[in-house]
Amino acid sequence: MFDLRTEAEMRLHSERTARELALKKQRAEADEARATTEVTAAADMDPPKA
């Protein structure tokens, strides 16, 4: 099968890839939450329409 070094390198690559994907998802969610907050804040600033 695989030798120990190759197996360790594959595991490291998998963990690194998973971490990068998790960070990317977290940033996207934070950006979405920030955009929603900005839209809500802008709507609160608009004067009521009669």
N, C-alpha and C positions, 0 to 999 in steps of 0.2 A: 504494500500500500504506500502511504506517504512516510517519509522520514520525519523525525520530530521537528526539525528546523522548518521544513516546508509547511508542515501542519501549523506551527506557531505563526509563520508569516501569513498564511491564509486566514487564520483567526484574527490576527491584528488588522489585516485589510478589511475583513468583514465588520469588525468592531468600529474601525475608523469610518467606514462607509455609513454604517448605521448612525453614528454620532453626527456626521455631516448632514444626513437626511433629517434627523431630528431637529438640528439647529435651523435648517432651512424651513422646516414646517413651523417651528416656533416663531421665527421671524415673520413668516407670512401671516400667521395668526395675529401677531402683535401689530403688524401693519394694517390688517383688516379691522382690528379693534380700534386702532387710532383713527382710521378713516371714518368709522361709524361714529366715534366720539366727536370728530370734527363736523360731520354732517348734522348731528344732533345739536351741537353748540351753535352752528350757523342758523339752524331752524329756530332755536330759542331766541336768537337775536333779532329775527325778523319781526316787525310789528304785526299785530293781529290784523287780518283783513276784514273789512266790514261788508 
